[in-house]
Amino acid sequence: MYQRPKRFGRPGLRNSVALTVAATVTSLILPAQPAAAAEQISCRESASIYAATGDGTLLEYFHNTPESGSYDWKPQRSIGQAWSQMTVVTGADGRIYQIPNNGELRRFRHTGTEWERPGGGWYTTIDTGWGQYRDAAQQNRVAVDSNGDFYTIDSTGTLTWSRYNEHAGTWTKRPLTSQWGRFDHIVAAGNGVFYVRDKLRNNGSLYRFQYHADSQSWLQAMKIVGDAGWNMHRRIFSPGGDVLYAVEPNGTLWWYRWSESASTFATPTSIGTGWSSDWQIGAMTDACTLSGLPTRLRPAPRPVQDLARSELIETQNGLIQGYYVDSYGTLKVATQAAGSAVDFLGIEPIETPGAVSTTPTAVMYKGRPNVFALGTSTDIYEGSRSDNGVSWPALNQFGGWTVDRAEAITYPDGRRRLYAVDGIGRLLTRGQSVVDAPMSPWAPIAFNSLTGEIIAMAANNTDVELLAYDVQGNLASLLHRNGTADRMRSITDAAGRITGRPAAVIKDDGKVQVFARRADGKIHTIRDTGSGFGNTWTPLDGVTANGAPAAVISEGKIKVAVRSTDGFVYTNGQSEVDGPFTGWTKLVDSRTGNAWPTDTEPSMVALSTGKVVVMYRSADEVTFTFESAPASTGVAARSASTSSGTGFVGGPSPKPQR
């Protein structure tokens, strides 16, 4: 069986890093990883290779040198019968999975000497609905990595990560990306490491990925490691450790080993013949392991910031929702019901996997509020309101491991994208390629040495304008265009430093205008001219600010709000597009003249009706909400008439019960 074949042309082996992600695969572009120390491989005494033959015999072969690829084998043995008429998938530590015609996923485990007998039987059915992987076109689109995690490409082209908890008997399944129809082969080759083959490019191109499941992030994506010719293999599989075995249609078995530190394959070797075309072949996927590969480090836990500002959005038809965290780390939502006043909000908790740290972020997605909240653990929690329009299911783990809240945006076409900073100052993003696609894993953009919270604004369907602090305390304007880090411009180098978080709006011409508190305590503004932000801040005199401003643009006119040192909220705005700011006015209920102090910075939202809403809270968790007058018919503040005016109406909502 192990006669050496004659040498012949090998698939193209590429040793350059190519990190641009094709638009039909994902919209992310990853920066090059820092140079890594040479990874170290460690293998079992031999790598078990399993072959389910055409007559149903399950054979186990033993390759003694998977780390070096020499021709060195122990005698094979038969370990089972009746393994035909099914798809066979190999896993870690002796686990082998069957998918028969009824679509069950059956788990077997061979200990090395005998089969486990769960409940006296031979296998455990751990799932159903896997029948598509019986199709010939789908059999090479399911793989299990050295950690036991499944990676599948379904018949619609969706890549999904799945983990089965053998103790609890439960699954966690997570779509990662879509539009992967051109990839006909997936091979798991380590903990989160997998390769896919593009059958349509250069007679078969091979790409390497590394997924970090706990933080839900790419450590590497779409790195081309085999430029051409990989369609010559009918089956590719791995014992782990970035070692690949590949079988030709003529039955020749080849060995490859990728070095991530050297960014190249070792010289491939042929290590056998006679591997029949009607055999299903795979390896124990943790026979080899690597140390020294890139990973993610979780930042330090975050405190609960119960006096952080609220997140304020319009839901539909001029109605609002506000989201905040209370002193217990509970995420809460304040909802305006149809026909209710803006200052008569119903407040309820939203269940999360852990305590929430700070202001969440929220957007409307396909007609429902979609919220993302940073946990004290540095995980982000995500979820959408139920279809009934009232209740909230428990939020899901969304990974991240970020140092501050994520910022969510929606493009004009309805796609979502998030931005946040990780523990080593990289800007991360996670988004959709099309409206109905899954949110791709977190991945870094080539903006580094950042800190704190990101401000993001979608200019159009391709451009997102970002504001971020670098670690030296400079505020910069960043442009993320078509998935690419397009430019980075300093705002404060020439114009001077600011204090705290800025606010910003994006004008109809795509230019950004920034508002921020400076050392004199005043709110200042500066606008992008197209070639930069210039070197002069313009003060908005009249109020000494205590905290960060909020700003929105409505019907082309900007409105700004800030908490003053006297404890009250003040607003300022333009009376005409691009006109001067008219001056600061204390936020009062124009019907009564009442004003209430705040313990949080204000939030603002511009409604589709043309009105502006301001929200803030007191330390004892009373939410105050005001909308610009005149009040609209059917959605008026309590006892308000639809009279003319340019002020605000509103006040406190009932305090939520503990």
C-alpha positions as CSV (number, residue, x, y, z in Angstrom):
1,M,0.0,0.0,0.0
2,Y,2.8,2.4,0.8
3,Q,4.8,2.3,-2.4
4,R,6.3,5.7,-3.1
5,P,4.8,7.4,-6.2
6,K,6.7,9.2,-8.9
7,R,7.0,12.9,-8.4
8,F,4.7,15.2,-10.4
9,G,3.7,18.8,-10.4
10,R,2.3,20.1,-7.1
11,P,-0.3,22.7,-6.4
12,G,0.9,26.3,-6.2
13,L,2.2,27.0,-2.7
14,R,2.2,30.7,-1.9
15,N,4.3,32.2,0.8
16,S,3.1,35.8,0.8
17,V,0.5,37.2,3.1
18,A,-2.7,38.3,1.3
19,L,-5.2,39.7,3.7
20,T,-7.7,41.5,1.5
21,V,-11.0,39.8,2.0
22,A,-13.1,39.4,-1.2
23,A,-16.4,41.3,-1.1
24,T,-18.3,38.2,-1.9
25,V,-16.8,36.5,1.2
26,T,-16.7,39.2,3.8
27,S,-16.1,42.9,3.9
28,L,-13.2,42.8,6.3
29,I,-9.6,43.7,5.6
30,L,-7.2,42.5,8.2
31,P,-3.8,44.1,9.0
32,A,-0.7,42.0,8.9
33,Q,0.0,40.3,12.2
34,P,3.2,41.2,14.0
35,A,6.1,38.8,13.3
36,A,5.6,35.7,15.4
37,A,8.2,33.4,17.0
38,A,8.4,30.1,15.3
39,E,5.5,27.9,16.4
40,Q,6.2,24.6,18.1
41,I,4.5,21.4,17.0
42,S,3.8,18.5,19.3
43,C,2.3,15.3,18.1
44,R,1.1,12.0,19.6
45,E,3.2,8.9,19.0
46,S,1.4,8.5,15.7
47,A,-1.5,10.2,13.9
48,S,-4.5,8.0,13.5
49,I,-6.0,8.2,10.0
50,Y,-9.4,6.6,9.6
51,A,-10.7,5.2,6.3
52,A,-14.3,4.0,5.8
53,T,-13.9,1.7,2.8
54,G,-16.4,0.9,0.1
55,D,-17.5,-2.4,1.8
56,G,-18.1,-0.6,5.1
57,T,-14.9,-1.6,6.9
58,L,-13.5,1.1,9.2
59,L,-9.7,1.0,9.1
60,E,-7.3,2.9,11.3
61,Y,-3.8,3.7,10.0
62,F,-0.9,5.1,12.0
63,H,1.4,7.7,10.5
64,N,4.4,7.9,12.8
65,T,5.8,11.2,11.6
66,P,3.0,13.7,11.0
67,E,5.3,16.6,12.0
68,S,8.0,15.8,9.4
69,G,6.1,13.9,6.7
70,S,8.5,11.0,6.3
71,Y,7.3,7.6,5.0
72,D,6.9,5.9,8.3
73,W,3.8,3.8,9.2
74,K,2.7,1.2,11.7
75,P,0.5,-1.6,10.4
76,Q,-3.2,-0.7,10.0
77,R,-6.0,-2.4,11.8
78,S,-9.8,-2.9,11.4
79,I,-11.9,-1.3,14.1
80,G,-15.4,-1.5,12.7
81,Q,-17.9,-2.7,10.2
82,A,-21.0,-1.4,8.5
83,W,-19.6,2.1,7.9
84,S,-21.0,2.5,4.4
85,Q,-24.1,4.5,3.1
86,M,-23.2,7.4,5.4
87,T,-21.0,10.5,5.7
88,V,-18.1,10.0,8.1
89,V,-16.5,12.9,9.9
90,T,-13.5,12.6,12.2
91,G,-13.0,14.6,15.3
92,A,-10.7,14.9,18.4
93,D,-9.5,12.2,20.8
94,G,-11.0,9.2,19.0
95,R,-14.4,10.8,18.2
96,I,-15.8,9.8,14.8
97,Y,-19.2,11.0,13.6
98,Q,-21.7,9.4,11.3
99,I,-24.4,11.1,9.2
100,P,-26.7,8.5,7.8
101,N,-29.5,9.0,5.3
102,N,-32.0,10.1,8.1
103,G,-29.8,13.2,8.8
104,E,-28.9,12.2,12.4
105,L,-25.5,13.3,13.7
106,R,-24.1,10.3,15.6
107,R,-21.1,10.5,17.9
108,F,-18.8,7.5,18.4
109,R,-15.6,7.3,20.3
110,H,-12.8,4.8,20.1
111,T,-10.5,4.8,23.1
112,G,-7.6,3.3,21.3
113,T,-8.5,-0.2,22.5
114,E,-12.2,-0.4,22.2
115,W,-15.4,1.6,21.4
116,E,-17.2,3.5,24.2
117,R,-20.7,2.0,24.8
118,P,-23.0,4.9,25.9
119,G,-26.0,3.4,27.6
120,G,-25.0,0.0,26.2
121,G,-25.3,1.2,22.6
122,W,-22.6,2.1,20.1
123,Y,-23.3,5.8,19.6
124,T,-25.1,8.9,20.9
125,T,-27.3,10.9,18.5
126,I,-26.3,14.4,19.3
127,D,-28.3,16.3,16.6
128,T,-30.6,15.9,13.6
129,G,-31.1,17.8,10.4
130,W,-27.6,17.1,9.0
131,G,-29.0,15.3,5.9
132,Q,-27.6,17.8,3.4
133,Y,-24.1,16.5,4.2
134,R,-25.0,13.2,2.7
135,D,-24.9,14.8,-0.7
136,A,-21.7,14.3,-2.6
137,A,-21.3,18.0,-3.1
138,Q,-21.6,18.6,0.7
139,Q,-19.5,15.8,2.2
140,N,-16.3,17.8,2.2
141,R,-18.0,20.9,3.7
142,V,-18.1,19.7,7.3
143,A,-15.0,19.5,9.6
144,V,-14.2,19.3,13.4
145,D,-11.2,21.0,14.9
146,S,-8.9,19.9,17.6
147,N,-11.1,21.6,20.2
148,G,-14.1,19.6,19.0
149,D,-15.8,22.6,17.3
150,F,-17.7,22.0,14.1
151,Y,-17.3,24.2,11.0
152,T,-19.8,23.7,8.2
153,I,-20.6,25.4,4.9
154,D,-24.3,24.6,4.1
155,S,-25.9,24.4,0.8
156,T,-26.8,28.1,0.9
157,G,-23.1,29.1,1.3
158,T,-23.4,30.0,5.0
159,L,-20.3,29.2,7.2
160,T,-21.4,28.2,10.7
161,W,-19.4,27.4,13.9
162,S,-21.0,24.9,16.3
163,R,-20.0,23.6,19.7
164,Y,-21.6,20.5,21.3
165,N,-21.4,20.3,25.1
166,E,-21.2,16.6,25.8
167,H,-21.9,17.0,29.5
168,A,-25.1,19.1,29.1
169,G,-26.1,17.6,25.7
170,T,-26.6,21.1,24.3
171,W,-25.4,23.0,21.2
172,T,-24.2,26.5,20.6
173,K,-24.4,27.4,16.9
174,R,-23.2,30.7,15.4
175,P,-23.3,31.7,11.7
176,L,-20.1,33.4,10.8
177,T,-20.5,34.6,7.2
178,S,-22.4,33.9,4.0
179,Q,-21.9,33.8,0.3
180,W,-19.4,31.0,0.5
181,G,-20.8,28.9,-2.3
182,R,-17.6,28.8,-4.2
183,F,-15.7,27.0,-1.3
184,D,-16.2,23.3,-1.8
185,H,-13.8,22.0,0.9
186,I,-13.2,22.9,4.5
187,V,-10.4,21.4,6.6
188,A,-10.0,21.9,10.4
189,A,-6.3,21.9,11.2
190,G,-6.0,23.1,14.8
191,N,-7.8,25.0,17.5
192,G,-9.9,27.4,15.5
193,V,-7.6,26.9,12.4
194,F,-9.2,25.8,9.2
195,Y,-8.5,25.9,5.5
196,V,-11.1,26.3,2.6
197,R,-10.6,25.7,-1.1
198,D,-12.0,28.0,-3.7
199,K,-12.8,25.6,-6.5
200,L,-13.4,28.4,-9.0
201,R,-10.0,30.2,-8.7
202,N,-6.8,29.1,-10.5
203,N,-7.9,25.4,-10.5
204,G,-8.3,25.5,-6.8
205,S,-6.9,28.1,-4.3
206,L,-6.4,27.4,-0.6
207,Y,-7.0,29.9,2.1
208,R,-6.2,29.8,5.8
209,F,-8.4,31.1,8.7
210,Q,-8.1,31.2,12.5
211,Y,-11.2,31.8,14.5
212,H,-11.2,32.6,18.2
213,A,-14.5,31.2,19.4
214,D,-14.6,32.8,22.9
215,S,-14.1,36.3,21.7
216,Q,-15.9,35.6,18.4
217,S,-13.1,37.1,16.4
218,W,-10.9,36.3,13.4
219,L,-7.2,36.0,14.3
220,Q,-6.7,35.5,10.6
221,A,-9.0,35.5,7.6
222,M,-8.7,34.8,4.0
223,K,-4.9,34.3,3.9
224,I,-4.1,32.7,0.6
225,V,-1.6,29.9,1.2
226,G,-2.1,27.8,-1.9
227,D,-2.5,30.0,-5.0
228,A,-3.4,27.4,-7.6
229,G,-3.9,23.7,-8.4
230,W,-5.5,22.4,-5.3
231,N,-8.5,20.9,-7.2
232,M,-6.1,18.0,-8.0
233,H,-7.0,16.6,-4.5
234,R,-10.3,14.8,-4.0
235,R,-10.0,14.9,-0.2
236,I,-7.9,17.1,2.2
237,F,-7.9,16.4,5.9
238,S,-5.7,17.2,8.9
239,P,-4.4,15.7,12.2
240,G,-4.1,19.2,13.6
241,G,-1.0,21.4,14.0
242,D,-1.3,22.9,10.5
243,V,-0.5,19.5,9.0
244,L,-2.5,18.6,5.9
245,Y,-3.0,15.2,4.2
246,A,-4.3,15.3,0.7
247,V,-5.5,12.4,-1.6
248,E,-5.3,12.4,-5.4
249,P,-8.0,10.7,-7.5
250,N,-5.4,8.1,-8.3
251,G,-5.0,7.2,-4.7
252,T,-1.7,8.9,-3.9
253,L,-1.5,10.4,-0.4
254,W,0.5,13.6,0.1
255,W,1.7,15.4,3.2
256,Y,1.9,19.2,3.7
257,R,2.8,21.3,6.7
258,W,2.1,25.1,6.9
259,S,4.4,27.3,9.0
260,E,2.6,30.5,10.0
261,S,5.7,32.2,11.3
262,A,7.6,31.5,8.0
263,S,4.4,32.0,5.9
264,T,5.2,29.0,3.7
265,F,4.7,25.3,3.3
266,A,7.4,22.8,3.9
267,T,8.4,20.8,0.9
268,P,5.4,18.4,0.3
269,T,6.1,14.6,0.3
270,S,4.1,11.7,-1.0
271,I,3.6,9.1,1.7
272,G,1.5,6.4,0.2
273,T,-0.7,5.0,-2.6
274,G,-3.8,2.9,-2.8
275,W,-6.2,5.3,-1.0
276,S,-9.2,4.3,-3.0
277,S,-11.7,6.8,-4.5
278,D,-14.6,5.2,-2.7
279,W,-13.1,5.6,0.7
280,Q,-14.0,8.3,3.2
281,I,-10.9,9.4,4.9
282,G,-10.1,11.6,7.9
283,A,-7.6,12.0,10.8
284,M,-7.9,12.3,14.6
285,T,-8.0,16.1,14.6
286,D,-5.9,16.7,17.8
287,A,-3.1,14.2,17.0
288,C,-0.9,17.3,16.6
289,T,-1.0,20.7,18.3
290,L,0.8,24.0,17.9
291,S,2.0,26.5,20.5
292,G,2.9,30.0,19.6
293,L,0.0,30.9,17.4
294,P,-1.7,34.3,17.7
295,T,-4.5,34.6,20.3
296,R,-6.7,37.2,22.0
297,L,-6.1,38.5,25.5
298,R,-9.2,39.6,27.5
299,P,-8.9,43.1,29.0
300,A,-9.4,43.7,32.7
301,P,-13.0,43.6,34.0
302,R,-15.0,46.8,33.7
303,P,-16.9,48.5,36.6
304,V,-20.6,49.3,36.5
305,Q,-21.1,52.9,35.5
306,D,-24.7,53.4,36.5
307,L,-24.6,57.2,35.8
308,A,-23.4,56.8,32.3
309,R,-25.7,58.4,29.7
310,S,-28.6,56.7,28.1
311,E,-28.7,55.4,24.6
312,L,-31.6,57.0,22.8
313,I,-33.2,55.8,19.5
314,E,-36.3,56.3,17.4
315,T,-38.2,53.0,17.1
316,Q,-41.1,53.8,14.7
317,N,-43.5,56.6,13.9
318,G,-41.8,59.1,16.1
319,L,-41.7,56.9,19.2
320,I,-38.6,56.5,21.3
321,Q,-36.7,54.0,23.4
322,G,-33.9,54.7,25.8
323,Y,-31.4,52.1,27.2
324,Y,-29.2,52.4,30.3
325,V,-27.5,50.4,33.0
326,D,-28.6,50.8,36.7
327,S,-26.4,50.6,39.8
328,Y,-26.8,46.8,39.9
329,G,-25.4,46.3,36.4
330,T,-28.9,45.6,35.0
331,L,-29.7,46.7,31.5
332,K,-33.0,48.6,31.3
333,V,-35.1,49.9,28.5
334,A,-37.5,52.9,28.7
335,T,-40.2,52.6,26.0
336,Q,-42.7,55.1,24.7
337,A,-45.9,53.3,23.7
338,A,-48.1,54.4,20.8
339,G,-50.3,57.3,22.0
340,S,-48.3,57.8,25.2
341,A,-46.5,61.0,26.1
342,V,-42.7,61.3,25.6
343,D,-42.3,61.8,29.4
344,F,-44.5,58.7,30.3
345,L,-42.2,55.8,29.6
346,G,-42.5,52.2,30.6
347,I,-39.2,50.9,32.1
348,E,-38.3,47.2,32.3
349,P,-35.1,45.2,32.6
350,I,-33.6,43.1,29.8
351,E,-32.0,39.8,30.8
352,T,-28.2,39.6,30.0
353,P,-25.7,36.8,30.5
354,G,-23.8,38.9,33.0
355,A,-23.7,42.4,34.6
356,V,-23.6,45.3,32.1
357,S,-20.9,48.0,32.5
358,T,-21.9,51.1,30.7
359,T,-24.1,52.8,28.1
360,P,-25.3,50.3,25.5
361,T,-25.6,51.0,21.8
362,A,-28.8,50.4,19.8
363,V,-30.0,50.6,16.2
364,M,-33.2,49.6,14.4
365,Y,-32.8,46.5,12.3
366,K,-35.6,45.1,10.1
367,G,-38.2,47.0,12.0
368,R,-37.0,45.9,15.5
369,P,-34.7,47.5,18.1
370,N,-31.3,45.7,18.2
371,V,-29.2,46.4,21.3
372,F,-25.5,45.7,22.1
373,A,-24.4,46.1,25.7
374,L,-20.8,45.8,27.1
375,G,-20.6,43.4,30.1
376,T,-18.3,43.9,33.1
377,S,-16.6,40.8,31.7
378,T,-15.7,42.8,28.5
379,D,-18.0,40.5,26.5
380,I,-20.7,42.3,24.5
381,Y,-24.3,41.0,24.7
382,E,-26.7,41.3,21.8
383,G,-30.3,40.9,21.1
384,S,-33.5,42.2,19.5
385,R,-37.0,42.9,20.7
386,S,-39.4,40.0,20.1
387,D,-41.7,39.9,17.1
388,N,-44.6,40.8,19.4
389,G,-43.1,44.3,19.7
390,V,-43.2,44.3,23.5
391,S,-41.0,41.7,25.3
392,W,-37.3,41.2,25.2
393,P,-35.7,37.7,25.1
394,A,-32.4,37.3,27.0
395,L,-29.5,38.8,25.1
396,N,-26.8,36.5,23.6
397,Q,-23.0,36.4,24.0
398,F,-21.5,38.5,21.2
399,G,-17.8,38.3,22.0
400,G,-15.7,41.4,21.6
401,W,-13.4,41.5,24.6
402,T,-13.3,45.3,24.3
403,V,-12.1,48.1,26.6
404,D,-15.2,50.2,26.1
405,R,-18.7,50.1,24.6
406,A,-19.2,49.2,21.0
407,E,-20.7,51.8,18.6
408,A,-23.3,50.5,16.2
409,I,-24.4,52.1,12.9
410,T,-26.8,51.2,10.1
411,Y,-26.0,51.9,6.5
412,P,-28.7,53.5,4.4
413,D,-29.3,50.1,2.9
414,G,-30.1,48.6,6.3
415,R,-26.8,46.7,7.0
416,R,-25.4,46.9,10.5
417,R,-21.8,47.4,11.6
418,L,-20.1,47.7,15.0
419,Y,-16.8,49.3,16.1
420,A,-14.8,49.0,19.3
421,V,-11.3,49.0,20.7
422,D,-9.6,45.9,22.0
423,G,-7.1,45.5,24.9
424,I,-4.0,46.3,22.8
425,G,-5.5,49.4,21.1
426,R,-6.7,48.0,17.8
427,L,-9.9,49.1,16.2
428,L,-12.2,46.1,15.7
429,T,-15.2,45.9,13.5
430,R,-18.0,43.4,12.9
431,G,-20.7,43.8,10.3
432,Q,-22.9,42.4,7.5
433,S,-22.1,42.0,3.8
434,V,-25.8,42.1,2.9
435,V,-28.9,42.9,5.0
436,D,-29.8,39.3,5.8
437,A,-26.3,38.0,6.3
438,P,-24.9,37.1,9.7
439,M,-22.7,39.5,11.5
440,S,-19.2,38.5,10.6
441,P,-16.7,37.8,13.4
442,W,-14.8,40.7,15.0
443,A,-11.6,41.6,13.1
444,P,-9.1,44.4,13.4
445,I,-8.9,47.3,10.9
446,A,-5.5,48.9,10.3
447,F,-6.0,51.7,12.9
448,N,-3.9,51.0,16.1
449,S,-2.8,52.6,19.3
450,L,-6.4,53.7,20.2
451,T,-8.2,53.9,23.4
452,G,-11.7,54.4,24.8
453,E,-15.0,54.8,23.0
454,I,-15.5,55.1,19.3
455,I,-18.0,57.5,17.6
456,A,-19.2,56.2,14.2
457,M,-21.4,57.8,11.5
458,A,-22.4,56.2,8.2
459,A,-22.0,58.7,5.4
460,N,-23.4,56.3,2.7
461,N,-23.4,52.6,1.9
462,T,-19.6,52.5,1.7
463,D,-18.1,55.1,4.0
464,V,-18.2,55.3,7.8
465,E,-16.7,58.3,9.5
466,L,-15.1,57.5,12.9
467,L,-13.8,59.6,15.8
468,A,-11.3,58.0,18.2
469,Y,-8.7,58.9,20.8
470,D,-5.1,57.6,20.4
471,V,-3.1,56.6,23.5
472,Q,-1.5,60.0,23.6
473,G,-4.8,61.7,24.0
474,N,-5.1,63.1,20.5
475,L,-8.5,63.0,18.8
476,A,-8.5,61.6,15.2
477,S,-10.9,61.4,12.4
478,L,-10.8,58.0,10.6
479,L,-12.5,56.8,7.4
480,H,-13.5,53.2,7.0
481,R,-14.4,52.8,3.3
482,N,-15.5,49.6,1.6
483,G,-14.0,47.6,4.4
484,T,-10.6,49.4,4.1
485,A,-8.8,51.7,6.5
486,D,-8.8,54.6,4.1
487,R,-7.3,57.6,6.1
488,M,-6.6,58.9,9.6
489,R,-6.4,62.7,10.3
490,S,-5.7,64.4,13.6
491,I,-8.2,66.9,14.8
492,T,-6.5,68.1,18.0
493,D,-2.8,68.3,16.9
494,A,-3.4,71.7,15.2
495,A,-6.6,72.9,16.9
496,G,-5.8,71.9,20.4
497,R,-6.8,69.2,23.0
498,I,-10.3,68.6,24.2
499,T,-11.7,67.1,27.4
500,G,-13.8,63.9,27.5
501,R,-15.9,62.3,24.9
502,P,-16.8,64.5,21.8
503,A,-20.1,64.5,19.9
504,A,-20.4,64.8,16.2
505,V,-22.9,65.0,13.3
506,I,-22.4,64.3,9.6
507,K,-23.8,66.8,7.2
508,D,-25.6,66.1,3.9
509,D,-22.3,66.9,2.1
510,G,-20.6,64.1,4.0
511,K,-18.5,66.5,6.1
512,V,-18.3,65.9,9.9
513,Q,-18.8,68.6,12.5
514,V,-17.4,67.9,16.0
515,F,-18.5,69.4,19.4
516,A,-16.3,69.0,22.5
517,R,-15.6,70.5,25.9
518,R,-12.2,72.2,26.2
519,A,-10.1,73.2,29.1
520,D,-12.0,76.5,29.5
521,G,-15.2,74.5,30.3
522,K,-16.9,75.7,27.1
523,I,-18.3,73.6,24.3
524,H,-16.4,74.3,21.1
525,T,-17.0,73.1,17.6
526,I,-14.9,72.4,14.5
527,R,-15.9,71.2,11.0
528,D,-14.2,69.2,8.3
529,T,-13.4,71.3,5.3
530,G,-12.7,68.4,3.0
531,S,-9.0,68.8,3.3
532,G,-8.9,68.6,7.1
533,F,-10.3,70.2,10.3
534,G,-8.1,73.3,10.3
535,N,-6.6,74.7,13.4
536,T,-9.3,76.7,15.1
537,W,-12.1,75.6,17.5
538,T,-15.1,77.9,17.7
539,P,-16.5,78.3,21.2
540,L,-20.3,78.2,21.9
541,D,-20.2,80.8,24.7
542,G,-22.7,81.0,27.5
543,V,-22.5,77.8,29.5
544,T,-19.7,76.1,31.5
545,A,-20.1,72.4,30.8
546,N,-19.9,69.6,33.3
547,G,-19.4,66.6,31.0
548,A,-19.7,65.7,27.3
549,P,-22.1,67.2,24.9
550,A,-24.7,65.5,22.7
551,A,-25.5,66.6,19.2
552,V,-27.9,65.7,16.4
553,I,-28.8,67.1,13.0
554,S,-32.5,67.5,12.1
555,E,-33.7,68.9,8.7
556,G,-30.1,70.1,8.1
557,K,-30.0,72.1,11.4
558,I,-27.8,71.1,14.3
559,K,-29.0,70.9,17.9
560,V,-26.6,70.5,20.9
561,A,-27.2,69.7,24.6
562,V,-24.9,69.6,27.6
563,R,-25.0,69.4,31.4
564,S,-23.9,72.7,33.0
565,T,-22.0,73.1,36.2
566,D,-25.3,74.2,37.8
567,G,-26.6,70.7,37.3
568,F,-29.2,71.5,34.6
569,V,-29.2,70.6,30.9
570,Y,-28.9,73.4,28.3
571,T,-29.5,73.3,24.6
572,N,-28.2,75.3,21.7
573,G,-28.9,75.1,18.0
574,Q,-29.2,76.6,14.5
575,S,-32.3,78.3,13.3
576,E,-31.4,77.7,9.7
577,V,-29.1,75.4,7.8
578,D,-25.4,76.3,8.3
579,G,-26.5,79.3,10.3
580,P,-25.0,80.6,13.5
581,F,-25.9,79.0,16.9
582,T,-28.6,81.0,18.6
583,G,-27.3,80.6,22.2
584,W,-27.8,78.3,25.2
585,T,-31.2,77.9,26.8
586,K,-32.0,75.9,29.9
587,L,-34.1,72.8,29.1
588,V,-37.5,73.4,30.7
589,D,-41.0,72.2,30.1
590,S,-42.3,75.1,28.0
591,R,-45.9,74.5,29.4
592,T,-44.9,75.0,33.1
593,G,-41.4,76.5,33.1
594,N,-40.2,73.6,35.3
595,A,-36.7,72.3,35.0
596,W,-35.1,69.3,36.7
597,P,-31.4,68.7,37.4
598,T,-29.5,65.8,36.0
599,D,-26.9,63.3,37.3
600,T,-26.0,62.0,33.8
601,E,-24.9,63.6,30.6
602,P,-27.8,64.1,28.2
603,S,-28.6,62.0,25.1
604,M,-30.3,63.2,22.0
605,V,-32.1,61.7,18.9
606,A,-33.5,63.4,15.8
607,L,-36.8,61.9,14.9
608,S,-38.2,61.3,11.4
609,T,-41.0,63.7,12.3
610,G,-38.5,66.6,12.5
611,K,-38.6,66.8,16.2
612,V,-35.6,66.4,18.6
613,V,-35.7,64.4,21.9
614,V,-33.4,64.9,24.9
615,M,-33.1,62.3,27.7
616,Y,-31.2,62.2,31.0
617,R,-31.5,60.6,34.4
618,S,-31.2,61.3,38.1
619,A,-29.1,59.3,40.5
620,D,-32.3,57.7,41.9
621,E,-33.1,56.4,38.4
622,V,-35.8,58.8,37.3
623,T,-35.7,59.3,33.5
624,F,-36.4,62.8,32.2
625,T,-37.4,63.1,28.5
626,F,-38.2,66.2,26.5
627,E,-39.2,66.7,22.9
628,S,-39.0,69.8,20.8
629,A,-42.4,71.7,20.5
630,P,-44.8,71.8,18.9
631,A,-45.9,68.3,19.9
632,S,-47.1,66.1,17.2
633,T,-50.7,64.9,17.0
634,G,-51.2,61.6,18.9
635,V,-47.7,61.6,20.4
636,A,-47.9,64.6,22.7
637,A,-46.3,65.2,26.1
638,R,-48.7,65.0,29.0
639,S,-51.4,67.6,28.8
640,A,-49.7,69.4,26.0
641,S,-51.6,71.1,23.2
642,T,-50.3,71.4,19.7
643,S,-49.3,75.0,20.0
644,S,-46.5,76.7,18.2
645,G,-43.2,77.3,19.7
646,T,-39.5,76.4,19.5
647,G,-38.9,75.1,23.1
648,F,-39.3,71.7,24.6
649,V,-42.1,69.9,26.4
650,G,-41.6,67.0,28.8
651,G,-40.4,66.0,32.3
652,P,-40.0,62.9,34.5
653,S,-41.4,59.5,33.8
654,P,-42.5,57.3,36.7
655,K,-39.6,55.8,38.6
656,P,-39.1,52.1,37.9
657,Q,-39.8,49.7,40.8
658,R,-36.9,47.7,42.2
